[in-house]
Amino acid sequence: MKTFKKSCLTVMLFVSTAATVFAQEAAKPAPKEKASPAQVVDGTINGATVQIKYSSPAVKGRKIWGELVPTDSVWRAGANEATTFETDKPLKIQGKTLPAGKYSLYAQTGAAEWKIIFNAEVGQWGIKRGGLTTRVPEKDVVVVTAKPTKSKTFNERLVYTITGKGFDLSWENLTVPVTFK
């Protein structure tokens, strides 16, 4: 009888422990989505294979243009690391040649016109502690202008789209087309 009682106690202890372990497993929170997930877009512009790597921030109820991204300031054109633009062939843009290579992509926002900046330094974090970009102007390779337009749809997340003749940067209520010749 003692053996039977010990066996019953052992079984009850095992069942109780197992129930506790499984209950704690069920309590694990679901993994969170990154605030600004990394994105890569590949495509062809005028016969050149291009790739844009960026981190895609969300609006999250904030006013983007003129507040989160101040007007007339240089912006890293994404979140986290500086956005990169890579081409396997030279491209012409507004009469300037962008040689084949990899560049950091910055944008200087403006109400009516933006500057799009292709910079030779890559691999750096996009901003310094004070909030200014890590762009070194002396390393700019090509600087061109683009005119922002109202988006056809609201874009909760920053998105780059490669078109046959260039790329579009779209976020919140703006799209900025950058066209190569």
LINMOMO-V938843 format. One record per pair of residues at least 24 apart in sequence whose ideal C-beta (glycine too) atoms are under 8 Angstrom apart, sorted by the first residue. I is the first residue (numbers start at 0). J is the second residue. If there is no record, write none. Layout:
i=I j=J
i=I j=J
This chain:
i=34 j=78
i=35 j=77
i=35 j=78
i=35 j=79
i=37 j=79
i=38 j=158
i=38 j=159
i=40 j=159
i=40 j=160
i=40 j=161
i=40 j=166
i=41 j=161
i=42 j=161
i=42 j=162
i=42 j=166
i=43 j=161
i=43 j=163
i=44 j=86
i=44 j=90
i=44 j=161
i=44 j=162
i=44 j=163
i=44 j=164
i=44 j=165
i=44 j=166
i=44 j=179
i=45 j=90
i=45 j=91
i=45 j=163
i=45 j=164
i=45 j=179
i=45 j=180
i=46 j=88
i=47 j=86
i=47 j=87
i=47 j=88
i=47 j=89
i=47 j=90
i=47 j=99
i=48 j=86
i=48 j=87
i=48 j=88
i=49 j=84
i=49 j=85
i=49 j=86
i=49 j=87
i=49 j=90
i=49 j=161
i=49 j=166
i=50 j=83
i=50 j=84
i=50 j=85
i=51 j=82
i=51 j=83
i=51 j=84
i=51 j=85
i=51 j=104
i=51 j=159
i=51 j=161
i=51 j=166
i=52 j=82
i=52 j=83
i=52 j=85
i=53 j=77
i=53 j=78
i=53 j=82
i=53 j=83
i=53 j=104
i=53 j=157
i=53 j=159
i=54 j=78
i=54 j=79
i=54 j=80
i=54 j=82
i=55 j=156
i=55 j=157
i=55 j=158
i=56 j=156
i=56 j=157
i=56 j=170
i=57 j=155
i=57 j=156
i=58 j=154
i=58 j=155
i=58 j=156
i=58 j=170
i=58 j=171
i=63 j=170
i=63 j=171
i=63 j=173
i=64 j=108
i=64 j=171
i=64 j=172
i=64 j=173
i=68 j=108
i=69 j=108
i=70 j=108
i=70 j=109
i=70 j=110
i=71 j=107
i=71 j=108
i=71 j=109
i=72 j=107
i=72 j=108
i=73 j=105
i=73 j=106
i=73 j=107
i=73 j=116
i=73 j=131
i=73 j=132
i=73 j=134
i=74 j=105
i=74 j=106
i=74 j=107
i=74 j=108
i=74 j=132
i=75 j=103
i=75 j=105
i=75 j=125
i=75 j=126
i=75 j=132
i=75 j=133
i=75 j=134
i=76 j=104
i=76 j=105
i=76 j=106
i=76 j=168
i=77 j=125
i=77 j=157
i=78 j=125
i=78 j=157
i=79 j=124
i=79 j=125
i=80 j=122
i=80 j=123
i=80 j=124
i=80 j=125
i=81 j=105
i=81 j=118
i=81 j=121
i=81 j=123
i=81 j=124
i=81 j=125
i=81 j=132
i=81 j=133
i=81 j=134
i=82 j=125
i=83 j=121
i=84 j=117
i=90 j=179
i=91 j=179
i=91 j=180
i=92 j=141
i=92 j=143
i=92 j=165
i=92 j=177
i=92 j=178
i=92 j=179
i=92 j=180
i=93 j=143
i=93 j=144
i=93 j=180
i=95 j=141
i=95 j=143
i=96 j=141
i=97 j=140
i=97 j=141
i=97 j=179
i=98 j=140
i=102 j=140
i=103 j=134
i=105 j=132
i=105 j=134
i=106 j=168
i=106 j=175
i=108 j=147
i=111 j=146
i=111 j=147
i=112 j=144
i=112 j=145
i=112 j=146
i=112 j=147
i=113 j=144
i=113 j=145
i=113 j=146
i=113 j=147
i=113 j=175
i=114 j=142
i=114 j=143
i=114 j=144
i=114 j=145
i=115 j=142
i=115 j=143
i=115 j=144
i=115 j=145
i=115 j=175
i=115 j=177
i=116 j=141
i=116 j=142
i=117 j=141
i=117 j=142
i=143 j=177
i=145 j=175
i=145 j=176
i=145 j=177
i=145 j=178
i=146 j=175
i=146 j=176
i=147 j=173
i=147 j=174
i=147 j=175
i=148 j=173
i=148 j=174
i=148 j=175
i=148 j=176
i=149 j=173
i=149 j=174
i=150 j=174
